[in-house]
Amino acid sequence: MTQRNRNLLALLLALTLLLALTACGGDGETKDPVENQVEETDDTQMEDASANTDDTADDSNVPPEEPLKPEEAGAATETESKPASGNQGGVPAPKPETPAEKPAETPDFKPVEKPAEEPETTAVDLAEFYAGLSDQLPAMMSVEGETLESYYPGLADIAARQCLVYYAAISASVGEIALVEVESADDVQAVKDIFQARIDYQVGDETNPGGAWYPASIEGWKNNSRIVSNGNYVMLVAADGADDIVSAFNALFA
C-alpha cells in the first residue's frame, strides 16, 4: 500500500472516530487530549494529503524520463542529420538537374569591306629616264647651284625628291630639260609656273629680247617647248622632237 493510501486510510479512521465520539454526547469545550491529538493529526494529515495530491496530480501522468542508451542516442543524431525528404538508407538525394544554358546567339555581322586603296604612283627614276633620251637631245650640261637659281628662281626652295636640270652645251642649240618630283602635290603648280617663267624669259617679248638671243633659238623655244605633269612629276623640255619626249615621259605612268 502506498503512502498516499495510508494517509487516506488514517484520515478516514480519524473521521470515523470523531463522528462516533460526537454521537456519544461529547462536547467540544472539554475535549480529551486524545481527541485533540486526533484532530491535530487529522489536520496535519489532511494538509500532507492535499500536498501529496497536488504533487501526485502533476506527476502521475508523466512517466519518468530515462537516459537514452548510446546506440539510441547515435540513432537519434543520425535521424536529425538526415534531410526531411524521406530519403532512406543514408543515400544523398540526387541534385535537381540544372537546365542547360542556351548558348548566346551570335549576332549576324558582315565583315567591313575595306575601301579600295588608291593605286600608288609608280616610282620613276628620272635620272634613268633622262639617260634614255641621249639620242634625242644635243650634248647637255647639268645645271646646279647659282646657275640653277638664275635659270629657275625659286625651284630650289620647293621640297623635291628628285630634281634634274640640263641645258645644251652649245648656246646656239635649242636643248634644255628639267625633271622634278615634288614631295607634295600642292607644289606641282608652283613648279609648272617656274617652268613657264623660264620659257617666257627665253622667248622674250617686243620690249625685251629673249634670253635665247639668237633668232633661231628664240623661235625654237617658242615653238618646241613643252610643260607636262603626271602626279607629283613635272617636266619641261625644249628641243626638236619635244612631242616624242613628252610621249615617252607619259608612258612612264601608263
Buried (B, 14 or more C-beta within 10 A) or exposed (E): EEEBEEBBEBBEEBEEBBEEBEEEEBEEEEBEEEBEEBEEEBEEBBEBBEEBBEEEEEEEEEEEEEEEEEEEEEEEEEEEEBEEEEEEEEEEEEEEEEEEEEEEEEEEEEEEEEEEEEEEEEEBEBEEBBEEBEEBBBEBEEBEEEEBBEBBEEBEEBEBEBBBBBBBEEEEBBBBBBBBBBEEEEBBEBBBEBBEBBBBBBBBEEEEEBBBEEEEBBBBBBEBBBBBBBBBBBBBBBBBEBEEBBEBBBEBEE
